[in-house]
Structures are given as C-alpha cells and as structure tokens.
Amino acid sequence: MKRLFFIFLIAFWLVCPKSISAQTPDAVSKVWVADNGDGTYTNPVLYADYSDPDAVRVGDDYYLTASSFNCIPGLPILHSRDLVNWKLIGHALPKQPPFDVFNKVQHGGGVWAPCIRYNKNEYYIYYPDPDFGIYMVKATNPAGPWSEPLLVQAGKGLIDPSPLWDDDGKAYLVYAFAGSRAGVKSVILINRMAPDGTKLIGNSVMLIDGHKNHPTIEGPKIYKRNGYYYIFAPAGGVPTGWQMVMRSKNVFGPYEDKIVMAQGKTDINGPHQGAWVDTKTGEHWFLNFQDLGAYGRVVHLNPMKWVNDWPVIGVDADGDGCGDPVRTYKKPTIGKTYPKMTPPESDEFNESELGFQWQWHANYQTTWGFPSGNLGFFRLNCIPRPAEAVNLWNVSNMLLQKFPAPEFTAIAKLTFDARFDGEEVGLIVMGLDYGRISFKRENGKLTVESATCKQADKGGKEELSTAQPIETNTIYFRVQVQKGAECTFSYSTDGQTFSTIGNSFKAREGKWIGAKVGFYALRNGIINDAGSADIDWFRIEK
C-alpha cells in the first residue's frame, strides 16, 4: 500500500507541476543581471526605477525601499543578502491615503523619498506625501503586514524624512522642503520626535542653508557614528548633483559639510541620494541612484570607507576625499556566496495574486480586474474612459511595471471578449509621451491599431495608425525597446510571425517616475456588462 501511495505521489508531481510552484526557484532576468558570476558586479545593481532608495541591515539581511509616487501598491520592499542580488518581497502600502484623492491618478503625487529603519524589533518606514505631510508605517516582518499609515506631521511641502533613535532614548526626525509645495527649499531641518515615533515635539531647527554651496539640498538621512551625528544629503539637482555629508558632535549642530561623491570623469551622472549600510565583516557601502530619463532612477552600489571620520564614497583616485562612482567592482565580502536574483518581470498569471512587479496608476478598484488563479489568466475589464480625457494620461486603471533594462522585448498573449463597440484593450508604454497598440471593436468588427501621443501631460493628441482588421479574438502584442528607449510595436495571430504597426517612438519618463510598460482596458460610457480581456501571459525577453 505504501509503495502504491508513493507511486501516486510521483505521478501527481509529474502531471501537476503547478501544485508545487511555491518550491520552484525564482526566475532570473533574461535582460539584466548585475552579478557577473566571477565575484564582481556591474552597476546598476537594480536597472529599474527604484528611485530615492533607502536601506537597512538587520543581521545578515538587507531591506530596501524606494519612492513609488502615485503607483499602487506603493513602498516596494526588496531583500538581499549581498547588496547585489535583490528580490522584491512585497509592498508596505497597499492603498494610499487620502483615499478620495488617490482613487484617481495623481501624477507626481503620493510617496516621495522614504526612509526605512529598525528599532526595538520593529521595522519603520517614514515617507512624505508633499501635499499632506509625513506618514509612518511599521511592521515586525518586512514582508508584511505593515500598519496603516499614521500621519506623524501634517504639512504641505514636507519631504524626505529620516528618523534617529539616539543612545539616550531620545528620538529625532530630519526632513527637507519641496519648493513646489512649500515655496521654500534648499534647507535641512530637524525636529524632536516622540520615542515611539508617532509625532513630532516642539519646533523645527534649521541645520543648513544650502543655497550658496549646495543648492537644492534634500533627501537627508541621519546616522550616528563615533560620537558624530552624520546627515547624508544630496544636492545640485537630480540629474546633475553630488553627494554631500554633514557632521556634528551635537544633533542640533553646528554642522560642517563636505562633498564625498560626484560624477568626476565617469559617465555616471548625478550620483547621489541613498543609504549607507555596513556588513558584518566591517565593510561599508552606499546605495544611490542615477537618473536615466525614460528608464527612471536606477540603483547603484558604491564602496565606501571612512577617512578621518569622514565617509568617502566610490573610488577616490586623487585622494581629495571625494570619490567617483564605480561601474564594475568587487562584490561585498560577506563570507558567503548567494545565488543570482532579480526582481520579477514575466508573469504567467497562474497565481491567485498579482506578481509584485505590477502596479496600478491609482488605488486599485476591484472592478478594474482580477487574477483567476488556476484558470491561468488575469481578467482586465473595460472601464469607462474619464469623461474629460483627451488622451490616456488621466486613465487610472493601467496595470504597469518598470522598464527592466536598456534593451528588452515585452510580449503578451490575450483574448478579447468585446461585447460592445468602442471597447478596447491595449499594451502601452506610458510616460509624458506614450505609445500603444490596441485591440478594438468598431461596427461589430475587431481591429488592431497603434498610436503615439507626445506631451500627453499637456493635453497632446494621439496620432493613429491605419487600423488592421483581425478575424480572431486572441492576439499577441509585442513591444521591442532598443537603447535610447526607442520602442516598436507589433502583433501576431499565431505567436510566431509578427507584423509591425505604426511608427517607432522614443519613450519618455513619467512625472517623477520612469516609463512603464503594461496594459489598459477601456470603453465608451457605462454599461451593466462591459467587455474584458483575459491576459494569458506577459514575458520579458531579450
């Protein structure tokens, strides 16, 4: 009987491999892997728009979060053991408050530069919403669940908070201002904070005015080492700036400052804003971003050392105390070797939850779409177009993910159940300019067309290709992205032979985010049983 039972188990495993999918290894990207496999790595370690990264080490583990702006779920949480190979393990913000605001797309609003810390067996993330104030969420497990956002300090234009719990039990929060909201910028302030991290106490104190030497100073991160308080703060603007560090023996200053990393003679522009972390072996590293336009603000890893109680980030060949960022370097020495790992990209849509790589442009509404689990597809419903829309800029029900590499191909298979004329589903590359390929029903017939839209954020009009008639409701959409973010759309009815449609276009970043690729489904007006598309799979390939 036991033998028959084991034979049954083996047969079940062979014919039902999906039943143990949770045990299968994570897929590694086909288009960008930072780990060179020879003890070195190549920057960026995350070739995707994880802007304003911040990280913390707890034991052998590193956890990183980043800005997510209007995209939901927000506050991504990534995990690594070696600072080079990263896995996306969840999000700390499933829904963004205030709900009445973020239930519709708010380009450039929402979560700006967050800060993640570990204190008394809990993980804390402080994040700013420049229109509402500074929020805090916390968890005992970084994979979640996280607490509901608590508004620690209301205020317009407050950004980039970073907490410090001092040795004497006192707590502080440093932050900056967004000039677009506050009318004030290029200063760093500090405020006392309740030890439980839930509110600020008393008034703020200015620590530096950067207008003269460090214009657009922002993104402060506060640390303590060897009796010094350190504030790491970028300045000089996002694509062109540098990394500055301030230090003082008194938390309220006065502080002296020094530039510790700049572009130098490298091709890595604006290297700044990020996180200082150490290893258990005594090494020091800095995670920062580089602005690559349509590809977003990608994450670099730079070596760091301490010289006369000042950090030096990157490689300081001339010994002036200001390092240059590295392109390729020896991996951190941690005493172990870990397998290659990258955030997810492709999705077979065979699970009961969406892959962590997907985000909506606003707070998710159930009617937009849902996974089907063992049915093997994601159902995307045709939602009424916004009444005021002149293009797709203000469409909220976009299911999108980040560009994963300088060159890649995205292919999707879907089946369109169009019930009424004016319904459409499309594959889109979304940004300030966008391009799309769509499946539409008009006059009872199905057609494929493509469109590009320049300056979508300013009300630009779409330029349409000639519509091509299609006799089947199952189709393959493809977009090929070349260096420089040049995008070409094509389609196929058999998954083998693809026909290019429309002209290629150059993708652009969105509002504070990189360009994104994914899906939308729309219709004209409201009906009691709208059409839908079943997305069988989405794959990122070379």
RODO-2510 file (C-alpha; in nm, 4 decimals, decimal comma):
residues 542
     n   res          X          Y          Z
     1     m     0,0000     0,0000     0,0000
     2     k     0,2833     0,2416     0,0894
     3     r     0,4504     0,1686    -0,2433
     4     l     0,1301     0,2466    -0,4334
     5     f     0,0929     0,5698    -0,2373
     6     f     0,4444     0,6875    -0,3299
     7     i     0,3879     0,5917    -0,6957
     8     f     0,0731     0,8053    -0,6870
     9     l     0,2645     1,0990    -0,5382
    10     i     0,5323     1,0789    -0,8069
    11     a     0,2719     1,0597    -1,0833
    12     f     0,0834     1,3550    -0,9339
    13     w     0,4066     1,5588    -0,9213
    14     l     0,4817     1,4808    -1,2878
    15     v     0,1403     1,5779    -1,4244
    16     c     0,0700     1,8665    -1,1841
    17     p     0,3911     2,0682    -1,1526
    18     k     0,1972     2,3867    -1,0751
    19     s     0,0927     2,2372    -0,7426
    20     i     0,4463     2,2864    -0,6109
    21     s     0,5203     2,6161    -0,7856
    22     a     0,5968     2,7759    -0,4494
    23     q     0,9016     2,5499    -0,4248
    24     t     1,0452     2,6340    -0,7667
    25     p     1,3412     2,8755    -0,7801
    26     d     1,2806     3,2403    -0,8606
    27     a     1,3314     3,3302    -1,2250
    28     v     1,6371     3,5396    -1,3047
    29     s     1,6047     3,8224    -1,5530
    30     k     1,6934     3,7487    -1,9148
    31     v     1,7796     4,1128    -1,9801
    32     w     1,9786     4,2481    -1,6827
    33     v     2,1742     4,0712    -1,4076
    34     a     2,4176     4,2816    -1,2042
    35     d     2,6064     3,9826    -1,0601
    36     n     2,8811     3,8925    -1,3083
    37     g     2,9294     3,5487    -1,1544
    38     d     3,3033     3,5994    -1,1010
    39     g     3,2989     3,7837    -0,7689
    40     t     3,2275     4,1201    -0,9287
    41     y     2,9149     4,3186    -1,0108
    42     t     2,8196     4,5810    -1,2668
    43     n     2,6125     4,8880    -1,1836
    44     p     2,3291     4,9455    -1,1721
    45     v     2,2501     4,6617    -0,9318
    46     l     1,8816     4,7384    -0,9975
    47     y     1,8275     4,8532    -1,3561
    48     a     1,4790     4,9738    -1,2785
    49     d     1,3103     5,2796    -1,1345
    50     y     1,3592     5,2253    -0,7614
    51     s     1,4198     5,5945    -0,7070
    52     d     1,5413     5,7567    -0,3842
    53     p     1,6489     5,4184    -0,2414
    54     d     1,6954     5,3682     0,1295
    55     a     1,8095     5,0513     0,3030
    56     v     1,8814     4,8977     0,6393
    57     r     2,0762     4,5918     0,7554
    58     v     1,9300     4,3622     1,0188
    59     g     2,1626     4,0724     1,0918
    60     d     2,2552     3,9116     0,7607
    61     d     1,9652     4,0693     0,5754
    62     y     1,9286     4,3953     0,3851
    63     y     1,5932     4,5565     0,3141
    64     l     1,5454     4,8355     0,0635
    65     t     1,2516     5,0626    -0,0102
    66     a     1,2057     5,3416    -0,2630
    67     s     0,9746     5,6159    -0,3819
    68     s     0,6556     5,4963    -0,5501
    69     f     0,4685     5,8254    -0,6058
    70     n     0,1138     5,7586    -0,7355
    71     c     0,1774     5,3903    -0,8185
    72     i    -0,0034     5,1306    -0,6066
    73     p     0,0841     4,9109    -0,4284
    74     g     0,3491     5,1509    -0,3071
    75     l     0,6625     5,1468    -0,0948
    76     p     0,8279     4,8390    -0,2525
    77     i     1,0256     4,6154    -0,0172
    78     l     1,3298     4,4392    -0,1605
    79     h     1,5517     4,1884     0,0196
    80     s     1,9165     4,0969    -0,0318
    81     r     2,1938     3,9105     0,1458
    82     d     2,4854     4,0530    -0,0553
    83     l     2,3670     4,4006    -0,1717
    84     v     2,3957     4,2912    -0,5364
    85     n     2,1200     4,0322    -0,5804
    86     w     1,7781     4,1659    -0,4829
    87     k     1,4353     4,0057    -0,4534
    88     l     1,1110     4,2041    -0,4456
    89     i     0,9200     4,0594    -0,1478
    90     g     0,6202     4,2900    -0,1208
    91     h     0,4955     4,6420    -0,0602
    92     a     0,4304     4,8356     0,2586
    93     l     0,1468     5,0463     0,1151
    94     p    -0,1410     4,8508    -0,0417
    95     k    -0,3600     5,1610    -0,0623
    96     q    -0,2654     5,5270    -0,0479
    97     p    -0,4396     5,7867     0,1693
    98     p    -0,6308     6,0111     0,1432
    99     f    -0,8409     5,7579    -0,0484
   100     d    -1,0745     6,0111    -0,2059
   101     v    -0,7670     6,1704    -0,3668
   102     f    -0,5653     5,8668    -0,4718
   103     n    -0,8559     5,6642    -0,6048
   104     k    -0,7797     5,8645    -0,9201
   105     v    -0,4369     5,9024    -1,0792
   106     q    -0,2277     6,1800    -0,9221
   107     h     0,0828     6,2019    -1,1380
   108     g     0,3880     6,3026    -0,9346
   109     g     0,1982     6,2947    -0,6064
   110     g     0,1980     6,0345    -0,3325
   111     v     0,5070     5,8653    -0,1882
   112     w     0,8266     6,0653    -0,2262
   113     a     1,1651     5,9635    -0,0799
   114     p     1,1051     5,7223     0,2140
   115     c     1,3363     5,6049     0,4910
   116     i     1,3426     5,2536     0,6400
   117     r     1,4827     5,1866     0,9883
   118     y     1,4859     4,9106     1,2516
   119     n     1,4193     4,9951     1,6160
   120     k     1,3259     4,7726     1,9088
   121     n     1,2404     4,4689     1,6929
   122     e     1,0217     4,6674     1,4528
   123     y     1,0747     4,7999     1,1021
   124     y     0,9700     5,1590     1,0436
   125     i     0,9200     5,3447     0,7183
   126     y     0,8731     5,7205     0,7224
   127     y     0,7500     5,8564     0,3925
   128     p     0,6434     6,2011     0,2789
   129     d     0,3439     6,2997     0,0739
   130     p     0,4341     6,6550    -0,0322
   131     d     0,0692     6,7580    -0,0387
   132     f    -0,0339     6,6203     0,3005
   133     g     0,2621     6,5589     0,5316
   134     i     0,4866     6,2895     0,6779
   135     y     0,3467     5,9393     0,7353
   136     m     0,4812     5,6355     0,9203
   137     v     0,4120     5,2638     0,8761
   138     k     0,5703     4,9814     1,0743
   139     a     0,5903     4,6011     1,0836
   140     t     0,7577     4,3183     1,2707
   141     n     0,8197     4,1388     0,9403
   142     p     0,9440     4,3436     0,6419
   143     a     0,7426     4,1204     0,4087
   144     g     0,4332     4,2481     0,5907
   145     p     0,1732     4,3033     0,7005
   146     w     0,2505     4,6716     0,7618
   147     s     0,0429     4,9035     0,9772
   148     e    -0,1997     5,1571     0,8381
   149     p    -0,0253     5,4874     0,7517
   150     l    -0,0116     5,7250     1,0501
   151     l     0,0152     6,0962     0,9760
   152     v     0,3064     6,1927     1,2018
   153     q     0,3168     6,5557     1,0923
   154     a     0,0679     6,7302     0,8661
   155     g     0,2022     6,9993     0,6369
   156     k     0,2350     7,0963     0,2741
   157     g     0,5806     7,0595     0,1213
   158     l     0,7401     6,8446     0,3962
   159     i     0,9584     6,5817     0,2287
   160     d     1,2375     6,3276     0,2774
   161     p     1,2016     6,2393     0,6488
   162     s     1,4655     6,0328     0,8294
   163     p     1,4388     5,9256     1,1963
   164     l     1,7108     5,8697     1,4550
   165     w     1,6683     5,6965     1,7896
   166     d     1,9634     5,8177     1,9971
   167     d     2,1605     5,6308     2,2617
   168     d     1,9806     5,8150     2,5422
   169     g     1,6371     5,7110     2,4198
   170     k     1,5525     6,0445     2,2604
   171     a     1,4248     6,0476     1,9022
   172     y     1,4600     6,2962     1,6176
   173     l     1,3390     6,3439     1,2623
   174     v     1,5235     6,5354     0,9914
   175     y     1,3468     6,6484     0,6755
   176     a     1,3540     6,8920     0,3843
   177     f     1,1106     7,1054     0,1830
   178     a     0,9673     7,0725    -0,1675
   179     g     0,9778     7,4173    -0,3174
   180     s     0,6865     7,3352    -0,5496
   181     r     0,4562     7,2983    -0,2476
   182     a     0,6192     7,4858     0,0382
   183     g     0,7591     7,7825    -0,1515
   184     v     1,0824     7,7154     0,0433
   185     k     1,3652     7,4751    -0,0416
   186     s     1,7399     7,4043    -0,0081
   187     v     1,7306     7,3803     0,3714
   188     i     1,7502     7,0830     0,6108
   189     l     1,5626     7,0856     0,9405
   190     i     1,5476     6,8635     1,2493
   191     n     1,2685     6,8125     1,4991
   192     r     1,2399     6,6258     1,8266
   193     m     1,0163     6,3219     1,7971
   194     a     0,8259     6,1139     2,0493
   195     p     1,0268     5,7979     2,1361
   196     d     0,7505     5,5816     1,9895
   197     g     0,7906     5,7646     1,6582
   198     t     0,4286     5,8726     1,6319
   199     k     0,4531     6,2532     1,6490
   200     l     0,6925     6,5466     1,6437
   201     i     0,7588     6,7535     1,9547
   202     g     0,8243     7,1262     1,9688
   203     n     0,9610     7,3344     1,6854
   204     s     1,1966     7,2533     1,3991
   205     v     1,5586     7,3715     1,3894
   206     m     1,7407     7,4582     1,0663
   207     l     2,0715     7,2746     1,0272
   208     i     2,1948     7,4100     0,6937
   209     d     2,1001     7,6603     0,4250
   210     g     2,2291     7,5118     0,1012
   211     h     2,1503     7,7998    -0,1340
   212     k     2,5119     7,9137    -0,1655
   213     n     2,7167     7,5941    -0,1767
   214     h     2,4617     7,3107    -0,2012
   215     p     2,1570     7,4294    -0,3980
   216     t     1,8519     7,2015    -0,3958
   217     i     1,9822     7,0172    -0,0916
   218     e     1,7280     6,7488     0,0042
   219     g     1,6929     6,3777     0,0835
   220     p     1,8659     6,3856     0,4259
   221     k     1,9497     6,0595     0,6028
   222     i     2,0688     6,0852     0,9639
   223     y     2,3089     5,8418     1,1356
   224     k     2,5372     5,8338     1,4401
   225     r     2,8938     5,7005     1,4482
   226     n     3,1929     5,7522     1,6802
   227     g     3,0173     6,0320     1,8680
   228     y     2,9333     6,2235     1,5484
   229     y     2,5894     6,2853     1,4071
   230     y     2,6029     6,2493     1,0291
   231     i     2,3492     6,3729     0,7778
   232     f     2,3946     6,2400     0,4248
   233     a     2,2196     6,4755     0,1824
   234     p     2,2268     6,5081    -0,1979
   235     a     2,2430     6,8471    -0,3649
   236     g     2,2798     7,0056    -0,7077
   237     g     1,9662     6,8615    -0,8687
   238     v     1,8603     6,5107    -0,9648
   239     p     2,0467     6,4503    -1,2932
   240     t     2,3464     6,6736    -1,2222
   241     g     2,4129     6,6694    -0,8487
   242     w     2,6519     6,5278    -0,5918
   243     q     2,6504     6,3605    -0,2516
   244     m     2,7250     6,5815     0,0472
   245     v     2,7694     6,4796     0,4116
   246     m     2,7368     6,6954     0,7236
   247     r     2,8715     6,6080     1,0687
   248     s     2,8495     6,7475     1,4211
   249     k     2,9029     6,6371     1,7811
   250     n     2,5671     6,7962     1,8661
   251     v     2,2475     6,6760     1,6988
   252     f     2,1361     7,0396     1,6586
   253     g     2,4705     7,1492     1,5131
   254     p     2,6535     7,3457     1,4058
   255     y     2,7446     7,1086     1,1231
   256     e     3,0442     7,1110     0,8923
   257     d     2,9925     6,9765     0,5424
   258     k     3,1888     6,8047     0,2689
   259     i     3,1203     6,6660    -0,0806
   260     v     3,2047     6,2943    -0,0670
   261     m     3,0955     6,1688    -0,4131
   262     a     3,0461     6,3361    -0,7518
   263     q     3,0407     6,2311    -1,1166
   264     g     3,4049     6,3191    -1,1720
   265     k     3,5356     6,1799    -1,5005
   266     t     3,2805     5,8975    -1,5159
   267     d     2,9714     5,8658    -1,7347
   268     i     2,7520     5,8173    -1,4254
   269     n     2,5617     6,1416    -1,3890
   270     g     2,4225     6,2865    -1,0668
   271     p     2,5287     6,0063    -0,8307
   272     h     2,3509     6,0806    -0,5048
   273     q     2,0686     6,0175    -0,2568
   274     g     2,0641     5,6833    -0,0918
   275     a     2,1646     5,4698     0,2028
   276     w     2,4805     5,3946     0,3962
   277     v     2,4927     5,0304     0,5078
   278     d     2,7660     4,8132     0,6533
   279     t     2,8416     4,4418     0,6508
   280     k     2,9048     4,2108     0,9436
   281     t     3,2602     4,1811     0,8115
   282     g     3,3236     4,5533     0,8632
   283     e     3,2837     4,6878     0,5090
   284     h     3,0844     4,9996     0,4249
   285     w     2,8687     5,0559     0,1164
   286     f     2,6379     5,3189    -0,0289
   287     l     2,3239     5,2543    -0,2348
   288     n     2,2319     5,5522    -0,4510
   289     f     2,0516     5,6348    -0,7731
   290     q     2,1360     5,7573    -1,1212
   291     d     1,8749     5,9362    -1,3324
   292     l     1,8455     5,7682    -1,6741
   293     g     1,5454     5,9565    -1,8123
   294     a     1,2924     5,7140    -1,9581
   295     y     1,4463     5,4256    -1,7618
   296     g     1,3902     5,6096    -1,4354
   297     r     1,6260     5,6454    -1,1423
   298     v     1,8194     5,3201    -1,1225
   299     v     2,0093     5,1902    -0,8185
   300     h     2,3895     5,1768    -0,7930
   301     l     2,6086     5,0211    -0,5255
   302     n     2,9291     5,2061    -0,4378
   303     p     3,2076     5,1127    -0,1958
   304     m     3,2552     5,3467     0,0977
   305     k     3,5345     5,3979     0,3508
   306     w     3,5950     5,6246     0,6466
   307     v     3,8906     5,8648     0,6468
   308     n     3,9372     6,0918     0,9499
   309     d     3,5742     6,0323     1,0470
   310     w     3,4502     6,1415     0,7034
   311     p     3,2933     5,8979     0,4582
   312     v     3,4407     5,8694     0,1089
   313     i     3,2021     5,7104    -0,1429
   314     g     3,3200     5,5456    -0,4634
   315     v     3,6851     5,5388    -0,5673
   316     d     3,8981     5,8384    -0,4667
   317     a     4,1892     5,8056    -0,7100
   318     d     4,3316     6,1532    -0,6434
   319     g     4,2881     6,1381    -0,2651
   320     d     4,0881     6,4611    -0,2346
   321     g     3,8199     6,2975    -0,0175
   322     c     3,5581     6,2988    -0,2957
   323     g     3,5057     5,9668    -0,4708
   324     d     3,3906     5,8830    -0,8227
   325     p     3,1132     5,6245    -0,8700
   326     v     3,2116     5,2783    -0,9924
   327     r     3,0745     5,0881    -1,2903
   328     t     3,2183     4,7442    -1,2091
   329     y     3,3589     4,6440    -0,8725
   330     k     3,4305     4,3560    -0,6368
   331     k     3,1203     4,2298    -0,4586
   332     p     3,0848     4,2910    -0,0838
   333     t     3,2774     4,0472     0,1324
   334     i     3,0169     3,8764     0,3469
   335     g     3,1694     3,5321     0,3953
   336     k     2,9128     3,3542     0,1787
   337     t     2,8018     3,3325    -0,1824
   338     y     2,4358     3,3681    -0,2736
   339     p     2,2597     3,2787    -0,5996
   340     k     2,1791     3,5361    -0,8634
   341     m     1,8483     3,7060    -0,8038
   342     t     1,6483     3,9837    -0,9711
   343     p     1,3061     4,1411    -0,9236
   344     p     1,0261     3,9637    -1,1154
   345     e     0,9375     4,0676    -1,4704
   346     s     0,7484     3,7992    -1,6651
   347     d     0,4145     3,6702    -1,5383
   348     e     0,2183     3,3615    -1,6428
   349     f    -0,0814     3,4800    -1,4359
   350     n    -0,1298     3,1340    -1,2836
   351     e    -0,1480     3,2501    -0,9227
   352     s    -0,4241     3,3882    -0,7023
   353     e    -0,2317     3,7144    -0,6557
   354     l    -0,0751     3,9555    -0,8996
   355     g     0,3020     3,9425    -0,9218
   356     f     0,4789     4,2031    -0,7091
   357     q     0,6138     4,3731    -1,0233
   358     w     0,2704     4,5082    -1,1159
   359     q     0,1360     4,8439    -1,0011
   360     w    -0,1761     5,0409    -1,0818
   361     h    -0,1695     5,4145    -1,1522
   362     a    -0,4076     5,4770    -0,8596
   363     n    -0,5660     5,2913    -0,5681
   364     y    -0,6893     4,9594    -0,7048
   365     q    -1,0618     4,9167    -0,7557
   366     t    -1,1935     4,5591    -0,7716
   367     t    -1,3863     4,6231    -1,0927
   368     w    -1,0653     4,7014    -1,2824
   369     g    -0,9574     4,3396    -1,2970
   370     f    -0,8675     4,0303    -1,1003
   371     p    -0,6473     3,7205    -1,1131
   372     s    -0,8173     3,3919    -1,1934
   373     g    -0,5797     3,1599    -1,0099
   374     n    -0,5885     2,8119    -1,1614
   375     l    -0,7804     2,9366    -1,4654
   376     g    -0,4473     3,0800    -1,5780
   377     f    -0,5085     3,4404    -1,6773
   378     f    -0,5612     3,7917    -1,5461
   379     r    -0,9043     3,9361    -1,6249
   380     l    -0,8875     4,3049    -1,7238
   381     n    -1,2253     4,4767    -1,7548
   382     c    -1,3137     4,7602    -1,9928
   383     i    -1,3671     5,0599    -1,7644
   384     p    -1,5370     5,3825    -1,8855
   385     r    -1,2955     5,6440    -2,0156
   386     p    -1,2704     5,9546    -1,7990
   387     a    -1,5260     6,1994    -1,9366
   388     e    -1,2706     6,4777    -1,9657
   389     a    -0,9922     6,2649    -2,1194
   390     v    -0,8296     6,3850    -2,4434
   391     n    -0,5741     6,1010    -2,4273
   392     l    -0,4768     5,8270    -2,1812
   393     w    -0,2876     6,0483    -1,9344
   394     n    -0,5677     6,0544    -1,6765
   395     v    -0,6590     5,6862    -1,7023
   396     s    -0,6247     5,5223    -1,3588
   397     n    -0,6813     5,1537    -1,4416
   398     m    -0,3430     5,0939    -1,6002
   399     l    -0,1626     4,7779    -1,4934
   400     l     0,2056     4,8581    -1,5392
   401     q     0,5594     4,7581    -1,4443
   402     k     0,9000     4,9259    -1,4605
   403     f     1,1408     4,9127    -1,7536
   404     p     1,3898     4,6372    -1,6516
   405     a     1,6922     4,7008    -1,8780
   406     p     1,8275     4,9297    -2,1504
   407     e     1,7087     4,6818    -2,4153
   408     f     1,4296     4,4278    -2,3888
   409     t     1,1235     4,2834    -2,5595
   410     a     0,7829     4,2557    -2,3919
   411     i     0,5349     4,0062    -2,5391
   412     a     0,1819     3,9309    -2,4196
   413     k    -0,0891     3,6895    -2,5231
   414     l    -0,4500     3,7879    -2,4593
   415     t    -0,8051     3,7058    -2,5593
   416     f    -1,0510     3,9922    -2,6043
   417     d    -1,4179     3,9384    -2,5207
   418     a    -1,5561     4,2614    -2,6645
   419     r    -1,9287     4,2949    -2,6072
   420     f    -1,9927     4,6409    -2,7484
   421     d    -1,8465     4,8837    -2,9978
   422     g    -1,5963     5,1296    -2,8519
   423     e    -1,4315     4,8744    -2,6228
   424     e    -1,0551     4,8260    -2,6414
   425     v    -0,7613     4,6660    -2,4674
   426     g    -0,4031     4,7649    -2,5248
   427     l    -0,0336     4,7164    -2,4494
   428     i     0,1157     5,0545    -2,3614
   429     v     0,4484     5,2203    -2,2887
   430     m     0,3409     5,5008    -2,0581
   431     g     0,5127     5,8308    -1,9799
   432     l     0,4933     6,2008    -2,0586
   433     d     0,4908     6,0731    -2,4153
   434     y     0,3366     5,7321    -2,4714
   435     g     0,2831     5,4699    -2,7366
   436     r     0,0323     5,1884    -2,7501
   437     i    -0,1026     4,9021    -2,9584
   438     s    -0,4691     4,8153    -2,9092
   439     f    -0,7385     4,5650    -2,9950
   440     k    -1,0689     4,7428    -3,0627
   441     r    -1,4238     4,6677    -3,1612
   442     e    -1,5935     4,9065    -3,4036
   443     n    -1,9060     4,8370    -3,6106
   444     g    -1,9097     4,4845    -3,4751
   445     k    -1,5607     4,4123    -3,6130
   446     l    -1,2243     4,3684    -3,4384
   447     t    -0,9252     4,5747    -3,5476
   448     v    -0,5694     4,6413    -3,4343
   449     e    -0,4214     4,9902    -3,4351
   450     s    -0,1306     5,1722    -3,2769
   451     a    -0,0950     5,5287    -3,1546
   452     t     0,1634     5,7650    -3,0186
   453     c     0,0989     6,0708    -2,8062
   454     k     0,3512     6,3456    -2,7406
   455     q     0,3224     6,5679    -2,4340
   456     a     0,0320     6,3660    -2,3017
   457     d     0,0558     6,5523    -1,9708
   458     k    -0,0135     6,8789    -2,1537
   459     g    -0,3168     6,7506    -2,3434
   460     g    -0,1375     6,6258    -2,6557
   461     k    -0,3476     6,4404    -2,9137
   462     e    -0,2876     6,0851    -3,0291
   463     e    -0,1537     6,0118    -3,3761
   464     l    -0,3192     5,6930    -3,5011
   465     s    -0,2014     5,4265    -3,7431
   466     t    -0,4289     5,2691    -4,0007
   467     a    -0,6477     5,0086    -3,8320
   468     q    -0,5921     4,6471    -3,9415
   469     p    -0,8866     4,4014    -3,9419
   470     i    -0,8460     4,0856    -3,7316
   471     e    -1,0575     3,7702    -3,7646
   472     t    -0,9718     3,6154    -3,4253
   473     n    -1,0156     3,7497    -3,0736
   474     t    -0,6865     3,6010    -2,9475
   475     i    -0,3793     3,8061    -3,0247
   476     y    -0,0129     3,8509    -2,9333
   477     f     0,1141     4,2032    -2,8680
   478     r     0,4832     4,2894    -2,8666
   479     v     0,6943     4,5968    -2,7988
   480     q     1,0688     4,5980    -2,8643
   481     v     1,2699     4,8539    -2,6678
   482     q     1,6121     4,9460    -2,8041
   483     k     1,8883     5,1557    -2,6483
   484     g     1,7744     5,5107    -2,6001
   485     a     1,4220     5,3851    -2,5172
   486     e     1,3229     5,3562    -2,8853
   487     c     1,0036     5,1479    -2,8971
   488     t     0,8464     4,9497    -3,1838
   489     f     0,5069     4,7778    -3,1606
   490     s     0,3951     4,4677    -3,3495
   491     y     0,1252     4,1997    -3,3332
   492     s     0,0667     3,8384    -3,4312
   493     t    -0,2253     3,5985    -3,4540
   494     d    -0,0116     3,2849    -3,4164
   495     g     0,2682     3,3973    -3,1807
   496     q     0,5296     3,3312    -3,4499
   497     t     0,5011     3,5873    -3,7286
   498     f     0,4751     3,9477    -3,6120
   499     s     0,3669     4,2493    -3,8152
   500     t     0,4977     4,5933    -3,7221
   501     i     0,2311     4,8593    -3,6936
   502     g     0,2741     5,2357    -3,6752
   503     n     0,5968     5,4260    -3,6341
   504     s     0,8543     5,3710    -3,3618
   505     f     0,8644     5,6268    -3,0848
   506     k     1,1058     5,7332    -2,8147
   507     a     0,9718     5,6680    -2,4651
   508     r     0,9906     5,9375    -2,2024
   509     e     0,9767     5,9267    -1,8251
   510     g     0,6519     5,9971    -1,6428
   511     k     0,6029     6,2502    -1,3658
   512     w     0,8974     6,1672    -1,1333
   513     i     0,8873     5,8030    -1,2466
   514     g     1,0432     5,6123    -1,5336
   515     a     0,8464     5,4941    -1,8336
   516     k     0,6395     5,1839    -1,7642
   517     v     0,5016     4,9022    -1,9753
   518     g     0,1742     4,7174    -1,9308
   519     f    -0,1956     4,7120    -2,0046
   520     y    -0,5154     4,9134    -2,0072
   521     a    -0,8775     4,8336    -2,0973
   522     l    -1,1396     5,0989    -2,1746
   523     r    -1,4846     5,1554    -2,3172
   524     n    -1,7126     5,4426    -2,4058
   525     g    -1,9749     5,5048    -2,1396
   526     i    -2,1185     5,2850    -1,8667
   527     i    -2,2909     4,9518    -1,9314
   528     n    -2,4089     4,6749    -1,6997
   529     d    -2,1855     4,4072    -1,8541
   530     a    -1,8764     4,5515    -2,0190
   531     g    -1,6265     4,3573    -2,2268
   532     s    -1,2962     4,2281    -2,0932
   533     a    -0,9600     4,0838    -2,1870
   534     d    -0,8025     3,7711    -2,0433
   535     i    -0,4241     3,8168    -2,0355
   536     d    -0,2772     3,4680    -2,0661
   537     w     0,0827     3,5714    -2,0053
   538     f     0,3335     3,8561    -2,0200
   539     r     0,7033     3,7862    -2,0851
   540     i     1,0197     3,9947    -2,0840
   541     e     1,2824     3,8615    -2,3230
   542     k     1,5957     3,9817    -2,4996
***
